[in-house]
């Protein structure tokens, strides 16, 4: 007989799942729709994290035809 685990999102009751899901991306800080300053800072941080070679090539790979 398999034992039921009390771990994970699926094992929570529906009300607790709904509460967590309603938080959406707020905790991650990933939505900058209304904050241009934060969006600018995040963009600069992302650009700085790219390797120099990727910056040099720019969007070169995004324009390659794929068949």
C-alpha positions in Angstrom: 0.0 0.0 0.0 1.4 3.4 -1.0 1.6 6.1 1.6 0.2 9.5 0.8 2.7 12.3 1.0 1.9 15.5 2.9 4.4 17.4 0.8 4.0 19.6 -2.3 1.4 22.0 -3.8 -0.9 19.2 -4.9 -1.3 17.8 -1.4 -2.5 21.2 0.0 -6.2 21.9 0.5 -7.9 23.9 -2.3 -8.2 27.1 -0.2 -4.5 27.2 0.5 -3.6 26.5 -3.1 -5.9 29.3 -4.2 -4.3 31.7 -1.7 -0.8 30.9 -3.0 -1.8 31.0 -6.7 -3.5 34.4 -6.2 -0.1 35.9 -5.2 1.1 35.3 -8.8 4.5 36.9 -9.5 4.3 39.5 -6.8 6.9 37.7 -4.6 9.3 37.3 -7.5 9.4 41.1 -8.2 9.1 40.2 -11.9 6.4 42.6 -12.9 7.7 46.1 -13.7 4.7 47.3 -15.7 4.1 50.3 -13.4 7.7 51.0 -12.3 9.9 52.3 -15.1 12.9 52.9 -12.7 12.9 49.2 -11.5 12.5 48.0 -15.1 15.4 50.1 -16.2 17.6 48.8 -13.4 16.6 45.2 -14.1 17.4 45.6 -17.8 20.9 47.0 -17.0 21.5 44.2 -14.6 20.5 41.6 -17.2 22.7 43.2 -19.9 25.7 43.3 -17.5 25.2 39.6 -16.9 25.6 38.7 -20.6 28.9 37.5 -21.9 30.8 40.1 -24.0 30.5 37.8 -27.1 26.7 37.7 -26.8 26.5 41.5 -26.6 28.7 41.8 -29.7 26.5 39.5 -31.7 23.4 41.2 -30.6 20.3 39.5 -32.1 22.2 37.7 -34.7 20.6 34.3 -33.9 17.1 35.7 -33.7 17.3 36.5 -37.5 18.4 33.1 -38.7 15.9 31.2 -40.7 15.0 27.9 -39.2 13.7 25.1 -41.4 
